[in-house]
């Protein structure tokens, strides 16, 4: 079945090659990925088109985490610091949704081999982030009219699973194209 097929070994081989590079090159890549993520996330304040650009901030964090978990975490926190300067209003959304999804999926590429476990990890982290925003911070990330109930959690997890699946497939496509440039 499609979900139980292992992800190709290209990701693991690229991680080994990436770890052989000098630390300077790795830090430059982390800073470039962080800048791209901060700019894409800050575009969320633009009316209309910003809502379509802002979710793309997941990609740089995801790709950086695919190469190395410590550098992915570094990119995640650097993006948060850049957002503090560029667009402080996006600080509540990025760490719990977009950034957490990218960090979770990227780290799960490093830890797991099966597609289903990678997708499920991303979906669980995304749902935990959204639920934290709604219940702990009382931030209406889904809008003020959405109430938290059992049916919402079920439908929300299914949507998070689909969204995570989309990002896993998108990451594999981008990774294959960027592999030649970065490595």
N, C-alpha and C positions, 0 to 999 in steps of 0.2 A: 504494500500500500504506500501511497505517496508520502504520508506523514511519518512513516516509520523508516523511510530510506535515510541513510546517513548523508550528511552534508559532505561534499567532496573534500578531499584532502588538500586542496589548494589553499584553504584558509590556514590549516596547520603548518604547511610548508612555508607559507608567507610569514607566519609568526616566527618561525625559526630563523628565517633570513632577516627579518626585521630586528630581531634581538642581536644579530651580529653587527649591526650598524653602530657608528659612534653615537655617543649620548647627545652630542650637539645636533646632529641631524634629527634625532628623535624629538628633541625639545623644540626644534624649529617646526617640525610637522605638527606637534601638539599645539603650538601657538597659532599656526595657520588654521588648523581645524577649529580652535576655540574662537578665533576672530570670525570665521565664516558662520559658526553656530550663533554667536552673539548678534551678528548683523541680521541673520535670518529670523531670529527670535524677536529682535527689536522691530522688525517690519510688521509685527502683529498689531501695532497701534495705527497703522494705515487703514483707513476705512475701506471695506470691501476686499480688495486684493490681499491685504495683510493677513487675513484669515486663511488664505491659501498658501501664503509664503511661510508663515510662522511654523507650521508643523515640519517643514523641511529642516529645521534646526536639529532634528533627531539624527540626520544623516552624518554630519561631521563627528558627533560624539560616538555614534555607533561604529563608524569606520575606525576611529582612533582606538576604541575599546576592542575591536576585532584584532588589531595588531598586538595590543598589549593592555592588560587590565590596569596596571599602575598608571600608564600613560593616559588611558581612557578616563580614569578617576581624576588625574591631573587636568585633563582637558575639560572635564565636567565642572570642577571648581574654578578653573580659570575663566570659563564662560560665565559662571555666576558672578565673578568679580567684574568682568567686563560689562555685564548687564547692569550691575550696580552703578556704573559710570554712564553707560549709554541710555538705558531705559529702565529705571528702577520699578516701574509699574509691572514689568514682566518678571520680576524676581519671584513673585509668589507662584507663578505658573510653571516656569521652566524647571526648577528643581524637582517638582513633583509629577510632572507629566512628560514633557518632551525630552528633557535631559535624562530623567530616570529610565524612560523607555529605551533610549539609545544606549545608556550605560548597561542596562540589564540584558538587552539582546546581544550587545557586543561581548559582554562577559560570558554569556551563555554559549556563544560561538566558541569561546576558549575552553569552556568547561564540558560541554555536551557535544555529542555527535549526531543525535537524532533530531530531525526537523521538528517533531512534535514537542520535544522538551525545550527546544530553543523558543518556539512560538509561545508555549505555555508560560515560560519564565517571563517573557515580555508582557504577556497579558496579565499575569498576576501582579507584577510590579506596577503596571499602568493602573490597574484597578485599585491597588493599595494607595497609590499617589492621589488618584481622584477622590477616593474615600477619605483620605487624610485632609485634603483641601475642604471637602464638604463638611465632614463631621468635626474635625479638630479646629480648623481655622474659620469655619463658617463662611468660606469663600464660594460664591455661586459659580463655579467653573463651568457648569452645564446650563446655567441660566437660573433665574430666580423661581421659575415655575416648576422645576424638577424636584420632586420629593424623593427621599431615599426610602425605598421599601424592598421587599423580597423580590418582586417582579422586576424592579429597576436593577437590582444586583444581578439577576439572572440575565436579563437583556444586556446590561452593561458589560458583563463578562464576555458574552458572545460577541459583542461589538469590539471589545478590547482584543479578543482573540483574533477576529478578522483583521483588525488594524495591525496587530503584531505580525500576523501572517504576511500582510502586504509589505511591512517593513523588512521582514526577513528575505523575501524574494527580491525586493528592491535593493537591499544591501548586497546580496550575492551578485546582482547585475553590475552595480557600481564597483564592487570590489574587484571583479574580473577586469573591468576597464581601467581602474586606477592602479592595479597591481604592477603594471609595467612601469608606471611613472614613479611610484613611491619606492618600489623595491628594485 
